[in-house]
Amino acid sequence: MSFLRACALGDLQEDVPKRVELNGVPVALVRTDEGVFAINDICSHANVSLSEGEVEDCMIECWLHGSSFDLRSGKPSGLPATKPVAVYPVKIEGDDVLVSVNQES
């Protein structure tokens, strides 16, 4: 599994999503009190950016139709989305946030 530098840890505000692109993959990075999470930035229901939504209780809400996805698993918590979105392994090295988009988990 190879990790790519996504951003500096200091660039992430708590519960404020940040969109990055790694090897052509759109990723929403979110720092919560539970850690830093990386989730595919495209809603599985409406093909819009999840990083434009709000974060609460380790869930990110799609701004268009209100589906929420668990940042830990990618699973939707309710309609209209029924399919999960990919989540990616994250590790912190110093002030660098590293993400592996090669292997979905």
FIVONU-772279 format. One line per 3 residues: their letters; for each residue y, z, x of N, C-alpha, C. Coordinates in nm, 3 decimals. Layout:
A) Y,Z,X,Y,Z,X,Y,Z,X; ...
***
This chain:
MSF) -0.117,0.000,0.086,0.000,0.000,0.000,0.123,0.000,0.090; 0.208,-0.097,0.072,0.330,-0.102,0.153,0.450,-0.059,0.070; 0.536,0.018,0.135,0.656,0.070,0.068,0.779,-0.001,0.121
LRA) 0.874,-0.027,0.031,1.002,-0.090,0.065,1.114,0.009,0.036; 1.217,0.006,0.118,1.334,0.090,0.093,1.407,0.038,-0.030; 1.424,0.126,-0.128,1.491,0.087,-0.252,1.639,0.124,-0.249
CAL) 1.670,0.244,-0.195,1.808,0.291,-0.188,1.808,0.424,-0.113; 1.927,0.479,-0.096,1.940,0.613,-0.041,1.922,0.714,-0.154; 1.859,0.826,-0.126,1.841,0.930,-0.227,1.976,0.973,-0.284
GDL) 2.077,0.978,-0.199,2.212,1.016,-0.243,2.276,0.918,-0.340; 2.219,0.796,-0.350,2.272,0.697,-0.444,2.226,0.723,-0.588; 2.129,0.813,-0.605,2.074,0.839,-0.739,2.134,0.966,-0.799
QED) 2.197,0.950,-0.913,2.247,1.064,-0.988,2.138,1.109,-1.085; 2.127,1.237,-1.109,2.021,1.286,-1.196,2.034,1.227,-1.337; 1.921,1.175,-1.387,1.908,1.118,-1.521,1.995,0.995,-1.545
VPK) 2.036,0.927,-1.438,2.113,0.803,-1.450,2.031,0.693,-1.382; 1.977,0.597,-1.461,1.895,0.492,-1.402,1.974,0.401,-1.309; 1.906,0.353,-1.206,1.965,0.257,-1.112,1.869,0.141,-1.099
RVE) 1.920,0.021,-1.120,1.837,-0.100,-1.110,1.839,-0.151,-0.966; 1.720,-0.183,-0.916,1.705,-0.249,-0.787,1.603,-0.360,-0.805; 1.601,-0.452,-0.711,1.500,-0.557,-0.712,1.427,-0.552,-0.579
LNG) 1.294,-0.541,-0.586,1.211,-0.531,-0.467,1.105,-0.642,-0.471; 1.111,-0.731,-0.374,1.018,-0.845,-0.371,1.018,-0.922,-0.503; 1.136,-0.935,-0.565,1.148,-1.009,-0.690,1.111,-0.930,-0.814
VPV) 1.075,-0.803,-0.797,1.036,-0.719,-0.910,1.154,-0.631,-0.950; 1.198,-0.640,-1.077,1.307,-0.552,-1.123,1.254,-0.411,-1.145; 1.319,-0.314,-1.084,1.274,-0.175,-1.089,1.389,-0.086,-1.133
ALV) 1.360,0.007,-1.224,1.456,0.111,-1.261,1.416,0.237,-1.187; 1.507,0.289,-1.105,1.485,0.414,-1.034,1.554,0.525,-1.111; 1.486,0.638,-1.126,1.544,0.750,-1.198,1.512,0.879,-1.124
RTD) 1.615,0.958,-1.098,1.600,1.090,-1.038,1.612,1.194,-1.149; 1.509,1.277,-1.163,1.511,1.384,-1.263,1.484,1.515,-1.191; 1.482,1.622,-1.266,1.448,1.750,-1.204,1.301,1.757,-1.165
EGV) 1.221,1.659,-1.208,1.079,1.651,-1.171,1.055,1.564,-1.048; 1.157,1.490,-1.005,1.141,1.402,-0.889,1.207,1.268,-0.911; 1.168,1.171,-0.828,1.222,1.035,-0.839,1.110,0.945,-0.889
FAI) 1.143,0.863,-0.988,1.045,0.775,-1.050,1.091,0.630,-1.041; 0.994,0.540,-1.032,1.021,0.396,-1.031,0.937,0.333,-1.141; 1.004,0.262,-1.230,0.938,0.200,-1.344,0.989,0.057,-1.356
NDI) 0.903,-0.032,-1.404,0.948,-0.170,-1.421,1.068,-0.170,-1.514; 1.170,-0.244,-1.476,1.298,-0.239,-1.547,1.301,-0.322,-1.675; 1.194,-0.392,-1.708,1.196,-0.479,-1.825,1.115,-0.416,-1.938
CSH) 1.180,-0.394,-2.052,1.113,-0.338,-2.169,0.998,-0.428,-2.211; 0.883,-0.369,-2.242,0.766,-0.448,-2.282,0.779,-0.504,-2.423; 0.879,-0.462,-2.497,0.898,-0.510,-2.633,1.001,-0.622,-2.641
ANV) 1.114,-0.606,-2.572,1.225,-0.698,-2.598,1.281,-0.768,-2.475; 1.218,-0.753,-2.359,1.262,-0.823,-2.239,1.408,-0.795,-2.203; 1.448,-0.669,-2.212,1.582,-0.627,-2.172,1.570,-0.518,-2.066
SLS) 1.677,-0.492,-1.997,1.678,-0.398,-1.886,1.673,-0.253,-1.933; 1.570,-0.180,-1.891,1.560,-0.038,-1.926,1.664,0.045,-1.854; 1.709,-0.002,-1.737,1.805,0.076,-1.659,1.941,0.087,-1.729
EGE) 1.961,0.013,-1.836,2.084,0.025,-1.914,2.071,0.131,-2.024; 1.953,0.192,-2.034,1.929,0.292,-2.137,1.956,0.432,-2.086; 1.928,0.530,-2.171,1.952,0.670,-2.139,1.822,0.739,-2.102
VED) 1.835,0.844,-2.021,1.719,0.921,-1.976,1.732,1.064,-2.028; 1.619,1.115,-2.081,1.614,1.253,-2.124,1.468,1.298,-2.122; 1.443,1.417,-2.068,1.309,1.476,-2.064,1.204,1.381,-2.005
CMI) 1.236,1.318,-1.894,1.145,1.229,-1.822,1.106,1.105,-1.905; 1.194,1.067,-1.996,1.174,0.947,-2.078,1.298,0.859,-2.061; 1.274,0.726,-2.057,1.386,0.632,-2.054,1.383,0.552,-2.184
ECW) 1.498,0.542,-2.248,1.506,0.476,-2.378,1.565,0.336,-2.362; 1.500,0.240,-2.423,1.554,0.104,-2.426,1.676,0.102,-2.518; 1.785,0.050,-2.468,1.911,0.051,-2.542,1.910,-0.041,-2.664
LHG) 1.820,-0.141,-2.666,1.825,-0.241,-2.772,1.760,-0.194,-2.902; 1.636,-0.147,-2.894,1.564,-0.108,-3.016,1.518,0.037,-3.016; 1.546,0.111,-2.909,1.519,0.254,-2.910,1.381,0.299,-2.865
SSF) 1.296,0.208,-2.817,1.167,0.252,-2.764,1.191,0.336,-2.640; 1.110,0.440,-2.623,1.119,0.525,-2.505,0.991,0.514,-2.425; 1.004,0.520,-2.293,0.890,0.509,-2.203,0.887,0.630,-2.111
DLR) 0.768,0.685,-2.091,0.749,0.798,-2.002,0.764,0.750,-1.858; 0.853,0.812,-1.782,0.878,0.771,-1.645,0.757,0.795,-1.555; 0.670,0.887,-1.593,0.553,0.920,-1.512,0.438,0.824,-1.534
SGK) 0.424,0.773,-1.656,0.308,0.689,-1.689,0.343,0.548,-1.735; 0.467,0.527,-1.779,0.507,0.397,-1.834,0.469,0.379,-1.980; 0.402,0.477,-2.039,0.357,0.464,-2.178,0.473,0.480,-2.275
PSG) 0.475,0.395,-2.380,0.579,0.410,-2.481,0.548,0.529,-2.571; 0.654,0.592,-2.622,0.634,0.708,-2.707,0.642,0.673,-2.855; 0.680,0.552,-2.885,0.689,0.513,-3.026,0.732,0.368,-3.040
LPA) 0.728,0.323,-3.163,0.762,0.184,-3.195,0.910,0.157,-3.169; 0.947,0.033,-3.147,0.866,-0.086,-3.166,0.777,-0.123,-3.046; 0.797,-0.063,-2.929,0.713,-0.098,-2.815,0.573,-0.040,-2.833
TKP) 0.472,-0.118,-2.798,0.333,-0.072,-2.805,0.264,-0.085,-2.670; 0.321,-0.161,-2.578,0.260,-0.181,-2.447,0.336,-0.099,-2.342; 0.263,-0.040,-2.248,0.330,0.033,-2.140,0.399,-0.062,-2.043
VAV) 0.487,-0.008,-1.963,0.547,-0.082,-1.852,0.492,-0.022,-1.722; 0.491,-0.102,-1.618,0.436,-0.058,-1.490,0.521,0.052,-1.429; 0.454,0.148,-1.365,0.521,0.248,-1.283,0.474,0.226,-1.140
YPV) 0.558,0.262,-1.046,0.530,0.235,-0.906,0.536,0.363,-0.823; 0.450,0.374,-0.723,0.453,0.491,-0.634,0.586,0.501,-0.560; 0.634,0.625,-0.547,0.760,0.653,-0.478,0.734,0.757,-0.370
KIE) 0.798,0.740,-0.256,0.799,0.848,-0.157,0.939,0.855,-0.097; 0.973,0.976,-0.057,1.104,1.002,0.002,1.083,1.030,0.150; 1.155,0.956,0.233,1.152,0.980,0.378,1.296,1.000,0.423
GDD) 1.328,1.124,0.458,1.467,1.155,0.492,1.554,1.134,0.371; 1.652,1.044,0.382,1.740,1.011,0.268,1.702,0.877,0.206; 1.587,0.822,0.244,1.545,0.692,0.191,1.446,0.708,0.076
VLV) 1.469,0.632,-0.032,1.374,0.624,-0.142,1.293,0.498,-0.118; 1.162,0.515,-0.104,1.071,0.404,-0.078,0.982,0.383,-0.200; 0.959,0.257,-0.235,0.880,0.224,-0.354,0.779,0.115,-0.316
SVN) 0.660,0.127,-0.369,0.558,0.024,-0.351,0.541,-0.051,-0.483; 0.578,-0.178,-0.483,0.562,-0.260,-0.604,0.438,-0.348,-0.596; 0.364,-0.337,-0.486,0.245,-0.420,-0.465,0.129,-0.379,-0.552
QES) 0.113,-0.250,-0.575,0.001,-0.198,-0.651,0.053,-0.115,-0.765; 0.033,-0.161,-0.888,0.079,-0.086,-1.004,-0.013,0.033,-1.024; 0.043,0.141,-1.070,-0.040,0.259,-1.097,-0.031,0.298,-1.242
***
